[in-house]
Amino acid sequence: MLVYVWSRRNPYIRMNFFGLLNFQAPFLPWVLMGFSLLLGNSIIIDLLGIAVGHIYYFLEDVFPNQPGGKKLLLTPSFLKMVFDTPEEDPNYNPLPEDRLENQDAWKKGTGNRAGSSF
């Protein structure tokens, strides 16, 4: 699924498979499925990943951009509550090494030239 979504979002990237096959990114899931077939593995998992990836890509990237389309896949609110960034605390006092005025302090030192005596 992730390979399919990445390949659809990057359609102009040129790929090379073992130095033998040159293709563009949208064909990557199909090339990997063909390689699985050559190795004698079942392609059911590959086909399932392509199908699920296509459904996700369509619902996330294609349908919302159509006239009258809307975003159907929404993040559950409990996940937003758990993982969203917290609000800025007005009473927060960063450590001295984290303050902005000390960000470039390493550039201000005189230092010693390599090979010179102390």
C-alpha positions in Angstrom: 0.0 0.0 0.0 2.7 2.5 0.9 4.7 1.7 -2.2 1.6 2.3 -4.3 0.7 5.6 -2.6 4.3 6.9 -2.9 4.6 5.9 -6.5 1.3 7.7 -7.4 2.4 10.8 -5.6 5.8 10.9 -7.4 4.8 10.0 -11.0 7.9 11.6 -12.7 10.6 9.8 -10.7 12.7 7.5 -12.8 13.4 4.1 -11.3 15.9 1.3 -12.1 15.3 -2.3 -11.0 18.6 -4.2 -10.6 20.1 -2.3 -13.4 18.0 -4.2 -15.9 14.7 -2.4 -16.1 14.1 1.4 -16.3 10.6 2.7 -15.6 8.8 5.6 -13.9 7.6 5.4 -10.3 3.9 4.6 -11.0 5.0 1.2 -12.3 7.0 0.2 -9.2 4.2 -1.8 -7.5 3.7 -3.8 -10.7 7.4 -4.4 -11.2 7.6 -5.6 -7.6 4.6 -7.9 -8.1 6.2 -9.3 -11.3 9.4 -9.9 -9.3 7.5 -11.8 -6.6 5.9 -13.9 -9.4 9.3 -14.7 -10.8 10.5 -15.8 -7.4 7.5 -18.2 -7.2 5.8 -16.3 -4.4 2.0 -15.7 -4.2 1.0 -12.4 -5.7 -2.2 -12.2 -3.7 -0.6 -10.0 -1.0 0.9 -7.7 -3.8 -2.5 -7.4 -5.5 -4.2 -6.7 -2.1 -1.6 -3.9 -1.4 -2.2 -2.4 -4.8 -6.0 -2.5 -4.4 -5.9 -1.0 -0.9 -3.3 1.6 -1.9 -5.4 2.6 -4.9 -8.5 3.0 -2.7 -6.6 5.1 -0.2 -4.9 7.2 -3.0 -8.3 7.9 -4.6 -10.0 8.8 -1.3 -7.1 11.0 0.0 -5.7 12.7 -3.2 -8.1 12.4 -6.1 -11.7 12.6 -4.8 -11.3 15.7 -2.6 -9.9 17.6 -5.6 -12.9 16.8 -7.8 -15.9 19.3 -8.1 -18.2 18.5 -5.3 -15.6 16.2 -3.7 -14.7 16.2 0.0 -12.2 14.5 2.2 -13.8 11.3 3.4 -10.8 9.9 5.4 -10.6 11.9 8.6 -8.3 11.4 11.6 -10.3 10.2 14.7 -10.5 12.9 17.3 -9.0 10.8 20.0 -5.8 10.4 17.9 -5.6 14.2 17.4 -6.0 14.7 21.1 -3.2 12.3 21.9 -0.7 13.3 19.1 -1.3 16.9 18.3 1.3 19.4 19.5 0.4 21.0 22.8 -0.4 24.6 23.1 2.5 27.0 23.9 2.9 27.6 27.6 3.4 31.3 28.2 5.3 30.5 31.4 7.8 28.2 29.7 11.4 29.2 30.3 13.9 27.2 28.1 17.2 26.0 29.4 20.1 28.3 28.8 21.5 26.0 26.0 18.2 26.0 24.2 17.7 29.8 24.1 17.9 31.5 20.7 20.7 33.8 21.6 22.9 30.8 22.3 22.2 29.1 19.0 25.3 30.4 17.2 27.6 30.6 20.3 30.0 28.1 18.8 30.7 30.5 15.9 31.9 33.3 18.3 34.8 31.4 19.9 38.4 32.0 18.9 39.3 28.3 18.7 42.7 26.9 17.8 44.0 26.1 14.4 44.7 22.5 13.7 48.4 21.7 14.3 49.1 24.9 16.3 50.3 24.9 19.8 48.0 25.8 22.7 
